[in-house]
């Protein structure tokens, strides 16, 4: 996910995306623990996407 995509999203869309990413991270961690995760790098990617969304939300809070 690119930062430019996040700039074009509304606040509601950002909140929805954040909850989707958090549930995805939970599922990835669960699959890692059970030994079914094929690509462990996907956990790092998901964490970075969550950080990007949180950064955009915080930037909007400070701007307002």
N, C-alpha and C positions, 0 to 999 in steps of 0.2 A: 504494500500500500504506500502510495506516495503522499507527501505532505500536501501537494497541490489538490489532491482529491479531497482531503479533509477540509481545506479552506472553502471548498464549494459546498460543503454539507451544512445543513441547518443544525441548530442546537439539539433538536429532537432526534435527528438522524445520528448525530454524534453519540448521544446517550444510548441509543439503540445499538449502534456499532460497538460501543464499549461493552455492553452486556453480552453481545454475541461473542466478542473476542475473549471475555473472561470465561464464558462457558466452554469455548473451544479449548482454552488453555487447561481447564479442568479435565476435559476429555483426553487431551494429549498426555497430561500427567498420569491419568488413570491407565491409559494404554502403555505408557512407559513402565509403570509399576508392574503391570501384568505381562510385560514382555512382548507386546503386540505392536509396538511402535516401530515402523520401518525407517523413518527419517527423524532422528533426534534433533536435527537442526530446526525443525518446524517449531519446537518449543521456543527457541531463541527468537525466531521470526515473529511468533505470536506475541511474545513479551515486548518486543520492539514496537509492534503495531499498537499495543495497549499504551505504551509510553507516548507514542505520537498523538494518539487520541487525547490522552490526558493533558499533554502539552497544549494542544489546540484549545481544549476546553478552558484551561487556565489562562491562556492568552486572551481569550474572549472575555473572561471575568475581569481581567485587569484593564482591558480596553473600555469596558462599560462603566 
